[in-house]
Structure formats: structure tokens, C-alpha cells
Amino acid sequence: MIVYLNGEFLPLSEAKVSVLDRGFIFGDGVYEVIPVFGRRLFRIEEHLERLENSLKAIKLENPLSHQEWIDTLEKLIAHNQGDDQAIYLQVTRGPAKRDHNFPENVVPTVFIKSDPIETPPPVIGMKAITCADIRWQFCDIKSIALLANILLRRQAVEVGAYEAILIRDGYVMEGAASNVFIVVDGVAITPPKSQFILPGITRDLILEVMQAAQLPCREADISEAQLHSADEIWVTSSTREIVPIIMLDNKPVGKGEIGPVWAQVIKLYQENKQKLRSNA
């Protein structure tokens, strides 16, 4: 595997960062995960815009220009095998003396790697649980400080569930590593963007393709009661795409099987991916 680190392309085994890097010491940094289909970057403009927003939110100047990001990512794709890849990029404030205050004149650390996206297994309905949202107040920043998310996901895994759906003040926010949709009477609903929700790229695409196909969908607050009475539940992300949830807190969602609206939407989503592969 060839990775990118601070201006160099090199084998992963040779990539090293300082133990004083603020990403390691404080979790002081942000990240993005960008799918690649047919060696083409998926929704790259949206991913780079979200990266820029996260960097601004933590008061860190973007270390690369827009075109430099694209050029670097395309070179990394070319260095690695597989037509379909998952790019992970991370920007930290860089190495400095340990101090809670921002250091002066420190060069940010930029690390990017690419892993092949494996052929997904046949789609089956998954289980999820609900958990209290114990995270901080700025979940719209794609921060590398993910301990709360890790603990919430682990809570799900320990009871044989795929994802933890997070509840704050009686309302659905998102999953531990995903956005959430429900379907009620044929209408897909997802919580509106706020500081408590990461603005998901796949989430936005789902709304776009549904609107283009004239399938009913909207952004609206979802109460915990609405979640439990929904006909369908999906969790979405760039690499896991659209996963149907058929059991929630050990009770069936709707009829306890994959729903018809999900079947329509996943077809539209896959068609969108195929257009990218064929450069249509």
C-alpha cells in the first residue's frame, strides 16, 4: 500500500509521524472518507467542501488548495490497486510542545491512505439499538476525536447489533457512524442538519435521487416514538451506503423485513454509482 504523508508518496510501513503530533496527543484534527468507483472520486466537491468547513470550525488553515487536493488524491488512487477504493484523509494541527493553546508556526500533518472496497455481501436486514447521545456539542465537525462514537458502536456490537442510533432530548440525531432515515406511510424522513448531526454526503445524495425520481422524502425532526413505529429504518454512510435495519431494540421494524422504499432507493443509488464508473 502506498500512502501520502506531508508531500510524499511512500509505503505505509515507512510512514511515521511525531509522538508530539497534536492529532495523537489531543485528537486535534479532522478527517474525510471518500469512496472511489471506477477510479473516479465520488462526490469529491461535496467531500472537499465538508473538509473545508471542518477545518474552519477548528481554526486550522487548509494546507492544500482545492486543485492540490484533487491532484494528490488522483495520484494516490493511481498508486494503489483496485478500481473501487476508500480514501481516508486526515489533517491534524501538527507536532508541537504539549499545550492546550494553539501552537504558533506549526505545519499541519496531512496523511492519506487508500484501501480497496471489497464486493459487498448480499444485503440482509440488520439489527440496531437506541442509545443516549453522549457526544459533544459540535457533531457537524468531522473530528478525529471519536471516543464517544467508538463506545456507542461497541455498545451495539456487544449485543449483536450493527449500529447504535443516538437519541438526544427525545429526538433521533444519527447513528454512531451513520445518518438515519425512517419511512412512514411511504415517505422517507431524515433529521435536518444541525450542530448535532454530521452532514452526510450519502444522506444528501439519497435526498437528491429521491427528489429527482419524485419519490416522497423530507427533512424533519424524528421523535424516539416515531423511530420505534416506523415502517422502515435505514442507516447511511459513504462506505456502507444504505443499510436496512429490520430489528430495533430487539423488536421488528415494520414487518421485520427489508422494505419496498429501500429497494427503490438502493436501485437509484447503484445507478448513480454506475454513471460515475462509466463517466456518464
Secondary structure by P-SEA (a helix, b strand, c coil): ccccccccccccccbbbbccccccccccccbbbbbbccccccaaaaaaaaaaaaaaaacccccccaaaaaaaaaaaaaaccccbbbbbbbbcccccccccccccbbbbbbbbbbbbbccccccccbbbbbbcccccccccccccccaaaaaaaaaaaaacccbbbbbccccccccccbbbbbbcccbbbbbcccccccccaaaaaaaaaaaaaccccccccccaaaaaaccbbbbbcccccbbbbccccccccccccccaaaaaaaaaaaaaaaaaaacc
